[in-house]
Amino acid sequence: MNFYTHETYGERVAGVYDDWYAEHNPQMIDTLAGFGGDGRALELGIGTGRIALPLTAKGVEVHGIDAAESMISQLRAKPGGEKITITTGNFAEVPVEGTFALVYIVFNTFFALSSQEEQVQCFRNVAAHLDAGGCFVLEAFVPDLNRFTGGQVNWATKVTADEVQLDVGQHDAATQRVVSQKVVITDGNVRLYPVQIRYCWPSELDLMAQIAALRLRERWSNWKREPFTSESGQHISIYERS
């Protein structure tokens, strides 16, 4: 595949996404519901509603943005999907009206924005859509460059009698970009699921927040609110208007 756009990943994985990622963290839902309170919440990269639907069930008015029509169709077909207002588009632009008590993006989805400029744009547009006292919650991995050997990663993530799943990718340290494929091989069939990301460290995210007139309120290593340390493999960062 030579042409990769904002909707490519979602369009390719929509049919299998809920099989791969069926579960959600109840502590995540409770925490997001607490931040949302009685106000509106906006999910960037809402996908199939894996997080939005249980959050809606908590009584939060959830809105969402996604670039992939196939993912949105999966969401709309689910019970409760009709309660969620969904906008099709690039979530970096935050193409919605009004402000929100909570804007959130989870599961490393922020890194789907392919350049630093676009990531900064996202922070600025989120800031413009926050209520006074509202917050932006971002969940992402902490980059680990040790996973790359010679600028590549090649992992077998699943091997059974019927199926093999491989994660293969190339890493460009200069741009902090990873171009990868999940390869699913079954008897007589090979499926490719392309993924392209631009990762960044928490300190870079904090600088993006400052550019957008936001500041870091809290940072945890998980949804249990355990402290973030140099050993943490992921972070949940909560930003507010400065």
N, C-alpha and C positions, 0 to 999 in steps of 0.2 A: 504494500500500500504506500503510495507516494503522496497522497493528499489526506491530511489529517486536520479536522476542524473541531470546534468545540463540542459538536454533537456526536463525533465518531465513536468514542468509547461507549456512550449510553446506547446508541443505536445498535452496536454490536452485542452488548451484554444484556440487553433488556429481557430477552427470553430466558436467561439463566441466572440473572442477578439474585433473585429471591431464593434460588436453590443454593447458591454460593454463600449468601449472607442472610440466612433466614432469621437469625436471632438479633435482639437488641438488648442493650444493657439497661435494666430497670432503674439503676441509679442515675444513668444519663437522663432518662425521661423525667425522673423526679426533680433532678437539678434544673433541667431546662424549664420545666413547669414552674419551678420556684422563681426563676428569672423572668419568665413571661408574666406571671401574676394575672392580673385582670386585663392586661393590655394585649396587643396583637404581637404575634411572632412571625418572623420571616426566615425560611430555610433557603439557603443558597445551595443549588444542586440537590433539589428535593428527591430526584430519582423516582423510585417506585413507592415512596412513602414509608419506608421501613422505620423511620424515626417520626415523621410527621403524623402518621395515623395514631400510634399510641399516645403521642403528645396531645392530639385533638381529643382523644378519649379522656384525658385528664381535665378537659374543659378549656384548653387554650385555643384561641382563634388563630389557626396556622395558615399562612400564605406561603407560596413557594415559587421558585424560579428554576427552570431546567431548560437546557438546549435541545434535549433529545425527545422528540415526539413519542417515540416508542416507549420510553420510560414513563412519560406522562400518561400514556394510554394504560399501562399496567396499573398505575396508581388510581386512575379514574374508575377502573373496573372493580376495585376492591370495596368492600363495605365501609362506608364513611368517607370514601374518596370524593363524593360530591360536596362535602362540607368544606373542602380546601380550595381556595382561590389560587390558581396556578397561572403563571406567566411564562410563555415560551421565549427564551432568549439567553444571551450571555450574562451569567450572574455577576460578572465584573462590572457591568453597567448598572446593576440594580434597577431594572426598568419597571418600577412600580410606583404607585402614588402613595403619598402619606408617609407617616413615621410609625415606628414600632418600638415596643418596650424591649424586645429581644430580636436580634439578628444572629443567626448561628450557622455554622458550617462544620461538619464533622467528617470523620473517616478519611482524613487527608485530602479531601476534595478541593481545598484551596489550592493545592499544588497542581491541579489541572490547568490553572492559568499559566500560559507558557512563557511569560516574560516578566521581569521585574516591573516594567512599566504597567503591565496589565494588573499585576498584584497590588501595586500602589493605587491604581485607579479604583480597584475594588474597595480598598480601605477608605478612600475618600468618599466614594458613593455610599458605603455603609454609614459612615459618620453623618452624612447628610440625611439619612433616613432613620436616625435614632431619636426616640423621645428624649426629653430632658430626664436624666436619671436612667436612661436605657443602657443596654450593654451589648457588646459583640462578643460572642463565644466561639472560639476556634479550637478544634481538635486536630492535631497533626503529629506525625512521627518526628523524632529528632534524627537528622541524617546520620547514618553510620557508613562512612566510606570504606570500612573494612570489608563490607559485603561485596565489593568490586575487586576483581583480579584482572590486571591488565586492561582496565576500563570496561570490563564486561561482568555480567552476572549470568550464570547458567545453573538453575536449580530444578531438580525433580521434586515437585511439591505433592504429587500423588502418584502412586504406582499400585495398580491392582491387576487382577487377571483380565479385566475388561477395559481398563482405561489407564492412560498415562497423561499426567499434566506437568508441563514444563513452564518455568518462568525464565525467559531469556531477555537480555537487554544490553544496551551500550550506554556508557556514562561519559558525559562531557563535563569535566570538572570546571572548565573555564566559564561555562554558562550555567552550571548547576542543573543541567537537564539530563533526563534519562528517557531514552526511547526503547520501549520494550514490547514484548508480546507474551501473552499467556497462550500456550499451545496445548490444545486438548486433542489427544490421539485416541481413537477407538478403532475397532476392527473395520478397516476399509474407509475410515473417515478422519480427516484432520481439520480442526477449526482453529482460526486465529482470532485473538481478541487483543487488539492493539491498545497500548496505554502510553501516553507521553506526559511527563510531568516536569515542572521546575520546582525543586525543593529549596527550602531556605531554613536557616537556623532560627531559634526563638529570638535571638538578639536582632536579626534582620527584620523579623516581624514587628518587634517593638519599635524599630526605627520607622517602618512604614506607618505604624500607628501614630507616631509623633508627627510625621508629615501630614497626616489626616486630622490632626488636633485631637487625637485620642491618647489615652494613657493606660498602662497596665494596672488593673486593679488587683488581680490575683493570678497565680499560675500553680497548677497541680500536676502531678505525674499521672493521675488517673481519676476516674469519676468517684472514687472513694475520698477524694480531696487530700490524698497523701502528698507530702511536700515534694516539690520538684527539685531534683539534685542532678549532679553531673553524671549519675548513673542511669537516669531516667531515659527510657526509649521512646516515650511519647509525652505530650503535654496537652493540657487543657488550659487555654489562656483566655482571660476575661478582660476585655477592654471597655473603657467608658470615655465619655467626652471629657476633655481636660478644661 
